[in-house]
Amino acid sequence: MPSLLLSRKRLLQGALVLLGLTLVALAAVWWVPLPERLSQSHSVVVEYRDGSPAHVFLAPDERWRVPTVVEEVDPAYVQALLALEDKRFFWHPGVDPLAVVRAAVTNVLRGRRVSGASTLTMQLVRVLEPRPRTLTSKVIESLRAVQLEVRLSKKEILAAYLQFVPYGRNVEGVEAASLAYFGHRATHLSPAEMATLLAVPQNPNRRYPSPQNAARLKLARDEVAQRLFDEQALRLGPRGARVSPEAALAEVRATAVPSQLTPFPREAPHAAVWLRAQRPGRGRLRTTLEAGSQRLVERMMREAAPELGAKGIHNGAAVVVDRERAEVIALVGNFDFFDTAHGGQIPGFATTRSPGSALKPLIHALAIDQGIAGPEQLVPDIPTFYGTYAPRNFDGRFQGLVRLEDALSQSLNLPFVKLLQRLGVERFLGALRLAGVTSLHPDPGHYGLSASVGGIELTPLELAGVYLAIAEDGHARPLKLLDEGRPEAGAQTIFSPGAAWLTRRALSLRDRPDFPARRRLTGLPPRVHWKTGTSFGHRDAWAAGSGPRHTAVVWVGNFDNTPSVHLVGAEAAGPLLFDILEGLGPRGRLEDVDAVVPSELTQVEVCAYSGYLPTDACTQRRFVFAKRSHVPTETCPYHQRVEVDVKTGLAVTPSCRAGRQTESRVYLSWPASIRRWLAEQHRLLPQPPAPAPGCEPGGVQRAPEILSPGQGQVALLIPGVPADQQEVPLEAEAEGDRELTWFVDGVFLASARADERVWWAPSVGTHEILVSDDRGLSARRTLEVRERR
């Protein structure tokens, strides 16, 4: 009896000890950290839209280790791996007891070590934490393998193995090996490729692809294939194919093994580096870039670089967008990524630059939408001062009066500065933000009227969003570059389809100054509307536009702001834009969608000369398109019907008609500002006749309007220069050819007709300027004069 109690006591003690050890082991499983390399960063892979790798970066530890998803690896390879290395992977706890017994018996019978018992989990431990091949190491690896099995799922363990398994040199993982060995991902593998990928990890340093290892690699691959075919663990060919194991093995043996490592993809470098910085921590970046389009645009930009470089132009960027999907399909950041002398690694597509005249189409569309102007209307193109701002055209010349759509196609500055003044700078900036422009300065009032002609900066990507809205009937959609699995943001309407249609029509005119000289011989791709831009000082050249399927933007210039007289949009950027649109565009005859007039446009009768609503003095008229809900309401200011005395040719009114032979005549009458400019050009135009004595016209009377000095203008005097050499021009707009009288600080200065300019020698201080016509109607303006310091 005592012996029985003693046995029970010892049994209980043993059970407690075993329980304690089990608890300690379980605690160790959770308390001891997992191998550090499991959380080590891997290579970042930037992919094309079809999933093929565009650019692979080295991992931080200088190894090629591509993120691996088990479901994306060829299932036949995974099946063969398990059959070769670990048949009971999905049920053992990290250590396979049956494999241990089998290996022990085999090794004892053979008298040497011919078989191992390592599971995939133990092999993973050995890869993550290399140790000397000793019995102690084997025990530690077994314990670590059990820990992995407790802490991780089988799928996670398999994924880690596939990602860290060594393939020679600094290549790790089946995805990286497939790219380095065969030039493609491991999603679809041939039997020969599978056998190769299974053979190398058994002795990676002596079997990785190289001329020295070729024989060893082929022998090992063929042995692996033989074994797998014998065990029916390697597929014989495509699904449903009738291939014998012998034939499949013969095909594997006849397939050459890779003799060297294939360079990893390094395409679209600017986009890849930029996207990696935008999405830190992401292992795979699936983009919307199309491999063929990206390579074509890169080649076009690369081929243009030598000719542009000879002209002092060393940087360029291009953006191409699929119009239907609003997806970026090509993105080039510079001519040469490795041109360190000229900032070759700067991503030009995301760098803000002055767009020159490239934003005028947006102003044109917004103005039509608001009923401020119509494409057919005459607008003034004459020198004008806006405070201290005096815009000029690119060629330094002015045209006087020009149709708005011609002003757009000829890229005249003055009409659009005036249009932006009427439209409002903040409304214009709001439209840019709706179109996806995020680089604008947030402070209200930061931008002025010069924003219409390049006094603003945005990126080629942002400009592409603006031109996509023009092409897509005023609907702005966020440009998509990454497939992130999120719902797409809805489109923003920034102007109407009718305004977009009228703007595209103006941008499709080909007989214009920015028509590239080379294209006069080769022509343009079908259905293209475009605009070029050149920034102040010849520092940036732009071309932006759309074809039937794509919207594209090209910028060329110098990141260090070095100017070049050759930096002109039409000649430096325009040919590249048209080459891109033609190279990517569809072939054959296409339906012209712009042949259908939007329903919101209606035909309006206007004066054939001015484009404004006709008065009874407009004898020639025509119909033009205008937005139905915002038809311009201004009547023609240029035609004037005057009743004249036949004998004297002077104008009469009903009150002084008696006793005279009169007739009604039509005259063209230009504003005083236009007449003043024409007079300075030594060009005189006929004017309506002066009123006959006693026949002053009555009716509505409009006071003069001071044009110069501008509202809020501050005049700066240069010290040491006489005041009479720094005179300020005084100009006003008035009805007819009235006599105007000018006063400064209440002191009479001069009298002159409305179409004449008066000059005043200023002095430091604040001065009140008053102008009065011969009817007593007047206007005032305050001018501050300071001394420049």
Sequence and secondary structure as in RCSB ss.txt:
>XXXX:A:sequence
MPSLLLSRKRLLQGALVLLGLTLVALAAVWWVPLPERLSQSHSVVVEYRDGSPAHVFLAPDERWRVPTVVEEVDP
AYVQALLALEDKRFFWHPGVDPLAVVRAAVTNVLRGRRVSGASTLTMQLVRVLEPRPRTLTSKVIESLRAVQLEV
RLSKKEILAAYLQFVPYGRNVEGVEAASLAYFGHRATHLSPAEMATLLAVPQNPNRRYPSPQNAARLKLARDEVA
QRLFDEQALRLGPRGARVSPEAALAEVRATAVPSQLTPFPREAPHAAVWLRAQRPGRGRLRTTLEAGSQRLVERM
MREAAPELGAKGIHNGAAVVVDRERAEVIALVGNFDFFDTAHGGQIPGFATTRSPGSALKPLIHALAIDQGIAGP
EQLVPDIPTFYGTYAPRNFDGRFQGLVRLEDALSQSLNLPFVKLLQRLGVERFLGALRLAGVTSLHPDPGHYGLS
ASVGGIELTPLELAGVYLAIAEDGHARPLKLLDEGRPEAGAQTIFSPGAAWLTRRALSLRDRPDFPARRRLTGLP
PRVHWKTGTSFGHRDAWAAGSGPRHTAVVWVGNFDNTPSVHLVGAEAAGPLLFDILEGLGPRGRLEDVDAVVPSE
LTQVEVCAYSGYLPTDACTQRRFVFAKRSHVPTETCPYHQRVEVDVKTGLAVTPSCRAGRQTESRVYLSWPASIR
RWLAEQHRLLPQPPAPAPGCEPGGVQRAPEILSPGQGQVALLIPGVPADQQEVPLEAEAEGDRELTWFVDGVFLA
SARADERVWWAPSVGTHEILVSDDRGLSARRTLEVRERR
>XXXX:A:secstr
 HHHHHHHHHHHHHHHHHHHHHHHHHHHHHHS   GGGG     EEE TTS EEEE   TTS EE    GGGS H
HHHHHHHHHH TTTTTSSSS HHHHHHHHHHHHHHTS       HHHHHHHHHS   SSHHHHHHHHHHHHHHHH
HS HHHHHHHHHHH B STTEESHHHHHHHHHSS TTS  HHHHHHHHHGGGSHHHHSSSTTTHHHHHHHHHHHH
HHHHHTT S  SSTT    HHHHHHHHHHS    S     B SHHHHHHHHHHSTT SEEEB   HHHHHHHHHH
HHHHHHHHHHTT  EEEEEEEETTTTEEEEEE  S TT GGGTTTS GGGS B  TTTTHHHHHHHHHHTTS  T
TSEEEES   BTTB    TTS   EEEEHHHHHHTT SHHHHHHHHHH HHHHHHHHHHTT   S  STT   GG
GGGT S B HHHHHHHHHHHHTTTEE   B B  S      EE S HHHHHHHHHHHT  SSTTS TTHHHH   
SS EEEEEE TTS EEEEEEE SSEEEEEEEE TT    TT  IIIIIHHHHHHHHHHHS  S    GGGS  TT
EEEEEEETTT SB  TT  SEEEEEEETTS    B SSEEEEEEETTT  B  GGG TT  EEEEEEE   HHHH
HHHHHTT        B TT    S     EEEES TT EEEE TTS GGGS EEEEEE STT EEEEEETTEEEE
EEETTS EEE   SEEEEEEEEETTS EEEEEEEEEE  
